[in-house]
Amino acid sequence: MNRNKQFKNLEKNLKEKFINIKENEVVLREEDFKDGKLTRTGYISLKLQSDYIAVNEDVEIKVPKAYIKGFKEQLELMATKELLRIKSDMKDTNIIALILFISGIALLSLPAIFSIFRTTIINEIILIVSWVFTWAAVEKKFFTMHSLKSKRQNILHILISQILTY
């Protein structure tokens, strides 16, 4: 039996075995709590599980009954700390992108200002380096910011979720 067929059979068996699992459900276990409070690893598990749930779907967080008291406040505290860090990272990313872009433009304008930089080889090197700075700015602004916005959206998605007990 080839690998693809094995994988398909395994996937089918898992689907049949766990037929009651909902796609928008996140289950926290007893190990995710310590002294009645959500642990950091529990919070990370919650984020990772909810990352696969589309934003237009409601998240259902299942918490053991023994830990429901104060869970929402703990979750909000951890999320607030992370949201503040993300906001700071977004600000830093924008500043770094701006600095890189300005550096690239400044390097690009050097040959127009100073005649020594008009030499062909030096001009080509400056042109390449300025494009590297400019591309780094674009990468920071669009790709890094997208990642940070996605993390922020995931946390906010968790905060508006429905909390159930089991």
Phi, psi and omega in degrees: 000131181280168185299315182300320179292321177299316180296317179296318178295317178298314179298319179295316179297319179295320179296320179290323182291320183248055185292336184271000181283130177265148183289334183260020184254134176241126183247122174263137183260173178303324182292344180278359181235148175216130182054037178079004182238150177294129179275167177299318179294327176294319178295318178295319177299317178300314180296316181295319179293321183282345180298334182270000181264128181298148184295331181281356176258149176280139176269134174248117179260122178258123183238140174303142183307324184295340186247008184290328182294120178080001183297315182299318180294319178298316180297316179296322179296311180297319181293320180298316178301316181290322178297323177295319177295318180296318179299317178296318178296323178295318178296314179298319180298317178297319180294314179297318179298318179296316179298316179297319180295314179297321177298317178298316179293320179297317178296322180295330182271352181305313180298332179285334183267314184247130184290335180297331181276002179274354175300138188306308184294317179293319178299318179294318179296315179297320179298315180295313181297320179295323177291327176296315177297317181295317179294321178299322178295316179296317179298314179299310186295315187267316185276313180293319179296322178298317179297316180294319178295324179294318177298317180298316180296322178297317180295315179296325177297320178295319184294333179262013183285165177268131181255122180241161177247159173222000000 
